[in-house]
Amino acid sequence: NIRYNPLGSARIYNNLAMAYDSQGRVSEAIMTYKQAISIQDTYPQTHHNLGRAYLQQNNKDDAVKEFEAAIAIDPNFYHSYGMLA
C-alpha cells in the first residue's frame, strides 16, 4: 500500500512501525510512528506505540510525552495510564 500511495494512511504507517518494532528495528519504528502521526494525529495507539519504542531506547522523557499525548487524544485510553504508572 505504501509503495503505491506514499502519502498513505496513518494506520498503515502505524502497522509498518509495529512490524519494524517486532523485528527489533526500533529506530526505524520510531521514524515510521512519527510519519504516521504527521499524516493524521488522531490515534492514541500511535503515540502509545511510539512511547513504548522510546522506552526500548531508554528515552523515558520522550516516552512520557507520548503516553501523555495518547491520553490527551483519548482520556479513556488506559494502556498509556498503565505505562505512566
C-alpha positions as CSV (number, residue, x, y, z in Angstrom):
1,N,0.0,0.0,0.0
2,I,2.8,2.4,0.9
3,R,4.6,1.8,-2.4
4,Y,1.5,2.8,-4.4
5,N,0.4,5.6,-2.1
6,P,3.5,7.0,-0.4
7,L,1.4,9.6,1.5
8,G,-0.5,6.5,2.8
9,S,-2.6,6.4,5.8
10,A,-1.7,6.8,9.5
11,R,-2.9,3.3,10.2
12,I,-0.8,1.7,7.5
13,Y,2.3,3.5,8.8
14,N,1.5,2.5,12.4
15,N,1.2,-1.1,11.3
16,L,4.5,-0.9,9.4
17,A,6.2,0.7,12.5
18,M,4.8,-2.2,14.7
19,A,6.3,-4.7,12.3
20,Y,9.7,-2.9,12.5
21,D,9.4,-2.9,16.3
22,S,8.6,-6.6,16.5
23,Q,11.8,-7.2,14.4
24,G,13.9,-5.2,16.8
25,R,14.3,-2.4,14.3
26,V,13.4,0.3,16.9
27,S,15.0,3.3,15.2
28,E,13.0,2.6,12.0
29,A,9.9,2.0,14.0
30,I,10.3,5.4,15.7
31,M,10.7,7.2,12.4
32,T,7.7,5.4,11.0
33,Y,5.5,6.1,14.0
34,K,6.4,9.8,13.6
35,Q,5.4,9.5,9.9
36,A,2.0,8.1,10.9
37,I,1.5,11.0,13.4
38,S,2.4,13.5,10.7
39,I,-0.2,12.1,8.4
40,Q,-3.0,12.0,10.9
41,D,-2.7,12.7,14.6
42,T,-5.9,11.3,15.9
43,Y,-5.0,7.8,17.1
44,P,-3.8,7.3,20.7
45,Q,-2.4,4.0,19.7
46,T,0.4,5.5,17.6
47,H,1.6,7.8,20.4
48,H,1.4,4.9,22.8
49,N,3.4,2.7,20.5
50,L,6.0,5.4,20.0
51,G,6.3,5.8,23.7
52,R,7.0,2.1,24.1
53,A,9.6,2.3,21.4
54,Y,11.3,5.2,23.2
55,L,11.4,3.1,26.4
56,Q,13.2,0.5,24.5
57,Q,15.9,3.1,23.8
58,N,15.8,4.1,27.5
59,N,14.4,7.5,26.5
60,K,12.0,8.0,29.3
61,D,11.3,11.7,28.8
62,D,10.1,11.3,25.3
63,A,8.2,8.2,26.3
64,V,6.2,10.1,28.9
65,K,5.4,12.8,26.4
66,E,4.0,10.2,24.0
67,F,1.9,8.4,26.7
68,E,0.5,11.8,27.7
69,A,-0.2,12.7,24.1
70,A,-2.2,9.4,23.8
71,I,-4.2,10.2,26.8
72,A,-4.8,13.8,25.5
73,I,-6.3,12.3,22.4
74,D,-8.4,9.7,24.3
75,P,-8.7,10.1,28.0
76,N,-10.1,6.6,28.2
77,F,-7.0,5.0,26.6
78,Y,-6.0,3.2,29.7
79,H,-2.9,1.5,28.2
80,S,-0.9,4.7,28.5
81,Y,-2.0,5.3,32.1
82,G,-0.5,1.9,32.9
83,M,2.8,2.8,31.3
84,L,2.9,6.1,33.2
85,A,2.3,4.3,36.4
